[in-house]
C-alpha cells in the first residue's frame, strides 16, 4: 500500500480540521464563562448590572478587536494567533478562579475577552482561504455548526461541575483544560512540521478593499441580516409569554429554535454551493420575514414549535451563505484576513445594536412590533443582496502591492 501523497489538498484538510476543533473549544468556553456568573453573583454580591457589564465585555471585544485581529492574522499567520487566543481565555478562566472582588473579575473577563474577540475574524478568513470555492458554503456551514456543538457539549456539564466542586475550582479546571489543549496543539504541530504550500503574497490597504462595491453590498447584507436575526432568540420567550405560554415550556420552544439553527447552518451552506449564493440568501431572508410574522400570529403550541424550528433554520442558515458572499466578493485579491475582519466588525456591531433597537421598540410599542421590526430588517437585507448579485467585482484592476 502506498502512502498518502503529500499534496496541498491533503495538508489543507488537516489544517481545516484543526481549525474546526479550535472553534469547538472557543465557543464552548465562551458559553461556559457566562454560565459561571449566576454562581459568582451570590458569593461576590454582584448586581444584575454587574452581570450585564461583564457579559458585555465579551461581546464588545469582538467590535474592538476585529480589525487588529485581521492585521495580526495576516502578518503572523492565523493559526498562531488562534493559539494565542486559547492562551488568553485559558488565563482568563484561571484568573476568574482567583477573583476575590468584582473589580478583579472585570480584569479576568478582559483577559478572556482578548482571546474570544480575535477568534472569529481570523477563523472565518482561514476557512475561506483553505477551502475549495466549490465547497465553501458547506465548509462555512459546518464551521459555524461545530461552534454550536461545542457550546452545547462543553457548557452543558459546567453547572453540574460547579455544584460538585464550586465555581472557583471549576474555573481553574476549565483554564487548565484550555492550557492542556494548547500544549497538545504545540506537540501536534511540532511533530507534523511539514511546510504548507506556498501562498501568494499580496497586500492591499483597507481603502483599496473598501472601493469594491460588491464587498460593500456584502457588508450591508451582513449588517441588516444580523439586525434581523441575532436578537430573535433573546425576545422569543417574551413573545411566548405574551401568547400565554406556560413559563415551564419556554425551554422547549427555545430548544426547537436552536435545533433549527444547527439544521440551517449545515443545510443552507450546502445549498449555496449547489445554487447561486445570493438566490439562496434572498429566498431564505424573504421567508425569514414571513415566518417572523407567522410566529407572531400563531395561537397553538404545535404551530409555535413548527415556526420556531423553521425560523431557527432561516436565521442561522444565512450565516454561512453571507460568508460565501464576503469570500466571493474579494477572492481575486486573497485578502481574507482583512476582509473578514471588516465583516466581523460590521456583523458584531449589528449584533450589539439589535437587542437595543428591538428592546426599545418592545418597550414603546409592544413585543409584537419588535418582531415586525426584525422582519423589516430582513426585508431591507434583500436590497444589498440583490445589488450584490448584479455587481461584478469592481476592484479587479486596482493597484495591488506584492511583497517580495
Secondary structure, DSSP 8 states (H G I E B T S, - for coil): -------HHHHHHHHHHHHHHHHHHHHHHHHHHHHHHHHHHHHHT--HHHHHHHHHHHHHHHHHHHHHHHHHHHHH-HHHHHHHHHHHHHHHHHHHHH--SHHHHHHHHHHHHHHHHHHHHHHHHHHHHHS-GGGHHHHHHHHHHHHHHHHHHHHTTHHHHHHHH-HHHHHHHHHHHHHHHHHHHHHHHHHT---------EE--HHHHHT-HHHHHHHHHHHHHHHHHTTHHHHHHHHHHHTT--GGGHHHHHHHHHHHHHHHHHHHHHHHHHS-HHHHHHHHHHHHHHHHHHHHH--SHHHHHHHHHHHHHHHHHHHHHHHHHHHHHHTTTT-HHHHHHHHHHHHHHHHHHHHHHHHHHHHHH-HHHHHHHHHHHHHHHHHHHHHHHH---TTTTS--EE--
